[in-house]
């Protein structure tokens, strides 16, 4: 499976700026370390943006939507039609991520990468359908090689749109009934974990439903398990998960910081960093989801999330809720006075 753009270089955040940022933090009017993780976040943002006045004002949120053939196995509490209905809700501005994007002044971009049925033209929704949902991976690979390539490119293009429009931070979200099943299957395949450890309630399954979901994943893994990231994505993934993977890879190449959302987004990160480990330098992790597999996934990535609010909605909503923390870190680093500037004595 050849994707020539995967090999484009991923820059390193500037080490000279990073050293100067640490020195600046030591001179700000506060006891050392008293702002906790906000200090390191400020230093990281400064090194990413190569300035001691980092900003996180221009935020680009892309939500990728697609359907999943595995819903035929009874793995979701909601019918497949909800995916398309929620895309319409995004277009009307009624979804959680729509509200949060408006609240924070972020640009919201919605990309249909594969609803089961074509949608009418909707404001703010880009039609990039790869197919009418994935195949049921319990019985056959979820995607063809061509489809996973096209879905990855949809993410690549989304990151390019963000950069061209001056984004200082990228947030990827997703919508797809059945996608926690797909995400859990990929994670099991790449981490070598049993499905019972990573399958959760998703949209609200009861205990019987979660067991059915785990069994469906195990049946798929018996035939399609792979420790190769692109192969696992193609066999077990969703179009929106592939698009997220492509977006994250491209953000790294563009030097565009990413605020990673919940379980599904983190699975896309797992695929991306297995392909290009240096991408990890450009990632912030927003929160630990209530989806039980997410904590294990974060541990596997050595990732330290900013929040734990028991959220499990997806859409990029957890990342949007965490956004003010990054904005606070940037503002404090850029605008606090030093001891010399303020005429304050040091210890």
Secondary structure, 3 states (H helix, E strand, C coil): CCCHHHHCCCCCCCHHHHHHHHHHHHHECCCCCCCCHHHHHHHHHHHHHCCCCCCCCCEEEEEEEECCHHHHHCCCCCCCHHHHHHHHHHHHCCCHHHHHHHHHCCEEEEEEEECCCCCCCCCCEEECCCCCCCCCCCCCCCCCHHHHHHHHHHHHHHHHHHHHCCCCEEEEEEECCCHHHHHHHHHHHHHCCCHHHHCCCCCCCCHHHHHHHHHHHHHHHHHHCCCCHHHHHHHHCCHHHHHHHHHHHHHHHHCCCEEECCHHHHHHHHHHHHHCHHHHHHEEECECCCCHHHHHHHHHCCCCCCECCCCCCCCCHHHHHHHHHHHHHHHHHHHCCEHHHHCCCCC
